[in-house]
Amino acid sequence: MTDSRPPGTFISDLRPSRIATIEGTIVTLEPTREVETRAGAKRKVRHGKLSDRTGEITLVLWGADVDRVAPGDRVRITEGWVSDYRGRPQISLGKTGTLEMLASDGPDPISR
């Protein structure tokens, strides 16, 4: 786990088709599903909600990352990919993003 430092962007500022670094708390997680990729392989996927003091966004986790988090966990997504799904922004790790667990003690350091 890593100590928190101010994120690059707040959830309320996220826009589709951009790369962003954000911190937040996992609010909810849906059950893990298995989907078939275009190449025919099967991959695990899990949707959830990530929240900071400015808003909430859908989080999409793939592969081994689906088992790394639980509701209540504080995380940092570095270089996550923000996309639009049915008119709403969502964030995933994309091709270059990373997911990092943050220390959970004390108040949420994210503020404007």
C-alpha distance (Angstrom), angle and dihedral (degrees) to the residues before:
residue distance angle dihedral
M1 . . .
T2 3.74 . .
D3 3.79 133.0 .
S4 3.75 115.2 -107.8
R5 3.78 125.2 -102.7
P6 3.79 125.3 177.9
P7 3.81 112.3 -72.3
G8 3.76 122.3 -121.3
T9 3.80 92.5 -119.6
F10 3.79 139.1 12.4
I11 3.81 121.9 -127.1
S12 3.80 92.3 -114.0
D13 3.82 89.0 58.9
L14 3.83 97.1 52.1
R15 3.78 118.3 118.8
P16 3.83 129.1 -176.9
S17 3.81 121.1 -96.3
R18 3.79 93.9 32.4
I19 3.78 137.7 106.8
A20 3.81 115.1 -124.6
T21 3.79 142.8 177.3
I22 3.80 113.2 -143.5
E23 3.79 141.1 162.0
G24 3.76 125.6 -147.5
T25 3.77 149.4 133.6
I26 3.79 124.1 -89.6
V27 3.81 103.3 -118.5
T28 3.80 101.7 177.4
L29 3.79 138.7 -2.6
E30 3.78 127.6 -158.5
P31 3.80 120.5 -143.1
T32 3.80 116.2 -78.8
R33 3.79 115.1 -99.0
E34 3.77 132.0 -166.7
V35 3.80 117.6 -132.2
E36 3.76 133.6 -176.5
T37 3.80 115.5 -119.1
R38 3.79 124.4 -140.1
A39 3.81 87.7 -100.2
G40 3.82 90.2 56.7
A41 3.81 97.3 -107.9
K42 3.80 122.0 128.9
R43 3.82 119.9 -121.5
K44 3.77 133.4 179.6
V45 3.82 117.1 -118.7
R46 3.78 132.0 -177.9
H47 3.80 131.6 -176.2
G48 3.78 125.4 -153.6
K49 3.78 143.6 150.4
L50 3.80 123.6 -95.6
S51 3.81 118.2 -163.4
D52 3.79 138.9 -171.1
R53 3.80 128.9 169.5
T54 3.80 91.0 -82.5
G55 3.79 101.0 52.0
E56 3.77 150.2 -55.9
I57 3.82 133.0 -85.6
T58 3.79 135.9 -175.2
L59 3.80 111.6 -102.9
V60 3.81 119.7 -153.2
L61 3.81 117.3 -160.3
W62 3.81 125.0 -170.3
G63 3.81 135.3 -165.4
A64 3.81 118.1 -19.2
D65 3.82 91.8 -2.3
V66 3.83 91.8 73.1
D67 3.83 89.7 74.0
R68 3.81 97.6 42.9
V69 3.80 99.3 77.9
A70 3.80 140.2 51.0
P71 3.80 132.9 -172.7
G72 3.80 109.6 -74.3
D73 3.82 94.8 30.7
R74 3.80 117.0 131.1
V75 3.80 113.1 -137.5
R76 3.77 141.9 176.4
I77 3.78 119.2 -143.4
T78 3.78 110.8 -159.8
E79 3.80 117.8 -161.0
G80 3.79 93.1 -6.6
W81 3.80 118.8 173.5
V82 3.81 116.7 -117.8
S83 3.78 113.8 -153.3
D84 3.79 137.2 170.2
Y85 3.79 119.0 -112.0
R86 3.80 116.7 -179.4
G87 3.79 91.9 -23.7
R88 3.80 96.6 -48.4
P89 3.80 129.0 99.2
Q90 3.79 119.5 -116.4
I91 3.79 132.2 178.0
S92 3.79 130.8 -140.0
L93 3.78 133.7 165.3
G94 3.79 91.2 -104.6
K95 3.80 115.7 -172.1
T96 3.81 99.1 -44.6
G97 3.81 106.2 25.5
T98 3.79 127.0 113.3
L99 3.80 133.0 -154.0
E100 3.80 117.4 -143.0
M101 3.80 128.4 -176.4
L102 3.82 115.5 -130.0
A103 3.78 130.7 -153.4
S104 3.78 109.9 -92.9
D105 3.82 100.7 -155.0
G106 3.75 118.8 114.9
P107 3.78 131.5 6.9
D108 3.78 123.4 -33.6
P109 3.84 104.6 -85.8
I110 3.79 93.1 -152.3
S111 3.78 110.0 109.5
R112 3.76 138.5 142.4
